[in-house]
Each structure stands twice: as C-alpha cells, then as structure tokens.
Amino acid sequence: MTKQNIMLTPGPTPLPPEVLEALSRPIIHHRTEEFGQVFVDVEEGLKRIFRTKSPVYMMASSGTGAMEAAAVNLLSPSDKVIVLSTGVFGDRFAAILKAYGVSPIVVQEEWGNAANPETLKKALLDNPGVKAVFFQHTDTSTGIVNDIKALSEVVHKNSQALVVVDSVSGLAAEPLEMDAWGLDVVASASQKGLMNAPGLSFAAVNDRAWTAVEAAKLPRFYFDWRTMKKFLPTRQTPYTPSINLIVAQLEAIKLIEKEGLENVWKNTDELAAYTRKRVQEIGLTLFAKDPANILTAALVPETVDSKKLVAQILRETGISIAGGQGKLEGRLIRIAHMGYITRHDVDEGFKALEKYLPRKEKV
Ligand SMILES: Cc1ncc(COP(=O)(O)O)c(C=O)c1O
C-alpha cells in the first residue's frame, strides 16, 4: 500500500481545504472591526448548529476546558451532582468535579452501553436536591450514543437539576437540539464534527443555567463565563482568542451549512452503518450495544494487541486508526466517520486492516 495521510481518528479529524486555507491566512488583530464580524458570524453559526438561541462562549482550550468551565461556572462545593459515566469521558467529568472538591454521585454504566434513563430516574429519586446531571452525548471511548433527549426529559420530570451535556464528539455529527430537548449547557470543541483544528472549545449556556452561574461559588478566573458575557456585546473575548482557529471555524460552519446540518447527520449515519457492516465482514466484533454514528468501536481477537496493530498501520501506511482507551487499551480499534472523513478514507482503513490483521484471526 502506498503511504498516505488519512485520519480515521475520532479527533482530530481531517480538515477541509477551505479550513486549511483559513488557518494559513495572515493573522488579524482581535480588537478590530474585521475580527469582530468574524466573531459574530461564528457565534451565530454555532447557535444554529447547537440549535439554540442562547449564547455560545468560545474558549481557547481543548474540549476538556469546556467541561471544566461547566463545572466551575455552575456549582458550589457543597452541591450534589450526578455524573452518568459511560466510559472515559464520564469518568473525566467526575475527575474534574473531584478536583474542585465536589463529590459527584457517579452512576456507572457498563462500558459499551448507553446510560439508562430508568437508572437515572432512580438516582434522582434516591438523591433529592441534585443541582446538575452531567453526561456525554457520545462517549468516544466506547463508541456509544446516549439518548440525550430521553435523559434530559427524565431530569426535568424528576428534579430541578440542570442538564449538562458533553457533546465534544457528538456535535455536528449526531442529532442534537439544545433548546427543544431542554439541555441547559452543551459543551463542545473544534476538532471533531466541527472540522477545525484542535484548540477551541465552546459552551452554550441557557437562562436556567445562567441563574446557577451567578450563584456558583467554585473558584474560576480564565473560564469565568460572567467575564465572557460582559465582552459578548463588544464582539470580543476577554483575553486573546485563538484568532486563526475562529477564522477557520467560520469556513467550517459555512461548509456544514452548505451541506445542511440535517444532511450532515444523515450522511454520518449512512457512513456509520456502512462501517459497522464492514467491521463485521472482516470478522471483528462490534463493541457498542448502543452504537454512535461518530465512530465504530470493534473488539480485536484476544491474541491481537490493538495498540500495536494501529501503530504498525500508521507506520507502514500513514493511516491513523484509534486504539482503545482506559481499560480498553489494546482491546479495541476505533474507526471514526464524522466531519470531513469520507467513505474512501474508511475503505482505505479497511484495506489496511485486512492486510495487517493476522490472517488466522479473520475467520
Ligand atoms: C466525548 C468527549 N468529551 C471530551 C473530550 C475531551 O476533549 P479534548 O481532548 O479536546 O480536551 C473528548 C475528546 O476526545 C471527547 O471525545
């Protein structure tokens, strides 16, 4: 196989030429009319992608920054919170909260399953007065998608808690309706479905959540949404933004909107179905019982170390496939099919897998 640069990783994902071109433009200053217009256009475009009328705060950080921002802006140390953990990223929410002295009630789902709305209901009824419930839209470590509409409904029917969703890997790939589904805070980042380079994170925050932001007592400075809100009318961020990433984000938003967000969801769904079929055809076992459309996670045979396999494929073909994370390291391969990833890219990934998976393991 000739060596080629193909990214099948669930973030970063490949960048369209229009985005690469924008990243390489001469830098402009962020306290100018020119940048102000780009900032507003990105803000408005993101609102359409998050399906919200609420403001979207842009932060110079990776997605974890937006998760941390949600914790520090919404909570006080004595608050009771629930984390629905479906893998590495639910555990990360719990770790962030613990780092700030908040002890979350962690509802652990078996890896590979989506969070169960009935289990959530029980947890809410057993723990009255919960301030916020944190969960993932898609958990990239296991390849599951949560029914965030159903989970949000359960939260609102059974408590006053805020619904905080990590859609770092789900946004602009899987359906998400922030306002219609009652999601109070949605966190995301630039480097996955949003088809931009890593380094920008986003948090959409509705009015219900804003009441909590004003009352929250956890320490915060750089990620303080109150400061960001003051700067919004000036079309600026409080501190130096990732200027070229924001300029490039506008190009990616234009591409998403040219295709149509619902078509993006549909095309991602089709490529996911195709990938799941191919995975089974080469004799691997699908891992997620509630599979997401952003990526396909597959178990490799026990005798294969997936970490070594993906390293060899990258070294010899230039194709990046993700291995497993956390307790699934060495056991899983994860093939992404979101953003700018094409069917051709996926096919090249399968050619490599067919070549490098030990022959006897393919039956
Ligand atoms: C679901 C999910 N949440 C959070 C993150 C963390 O984002 P970052 O690596 O940009 O900090 C990721 C990254 O892979 C993710 O997939």
PDBQT file of the ligand as one rigid body, heavy atoms in Angstrom, charges set to zero:
ROOT
HETATM    1  C1  LIG A 401     -16.765  12.877  24.426  1.00  0.00    +0.000 C 
HETATM    2  C2  LIG A 401     -15.528  13.665  24.674  1.00  0.00    +0.000 A 
HETATM    3  N1  LIG A 401     -15.508  14.523  25.692  1.00  0.00    +0.000 NA
HETATM    4  C3  LIG A 401     -14.427  15.249  25.975  1.00  0.00    +0.000 A 
HETATM    5  C4  LIG A 401     -13.281  15.143  25.223  1.00  0.00    +0.000 A 
HETATM    6  C5  LIG A 401     -12.101  15.917  25.606  1.00  0.00    +0.000 C 
HETATM    7  O1  LIG A 401     -11.776  16.797  24.632  1.00  0.00    +0.000 OA
HETATM    8  P1  LIG A 401     -10.260  17.319  24.448  1.00  0.00    +0.000 P 
HETATM    9  O2  LIG A 401      -9.401  16.158  24.149  1.00  0.00    +0.000 OA
HETATM   10  O3  LIG A 401     -10.495  18.250  23.291  1.00  0.00    +0.000 OA
HETATM   11  O4  LIG A 401      -9.910  18.032  25.697  1.00  0.00    +0.000 OA
HETATM   12  C6  LIG A 401     -13.250  14.266  24.147  1.00  0.00    +0.000 A 
HETATM   13  C7  LIG A 401     -12.036  14.104  23.318  1.00  0.00    +0.000 C 
HETATM   14  O5  LIG A 401     -11.808  13.121  22.683  1.00  0.00    +0.000 OA
HETATM   15  C8  LIG A 401     -14.411  13.520  23.861  1.00  0.00    +0.000 A 
HETATM   16  O6  LIG A 401     -14.414  12.675  22.836  1.00  0.00    +0.000 OA
ENDROOT
TORSDOF 0
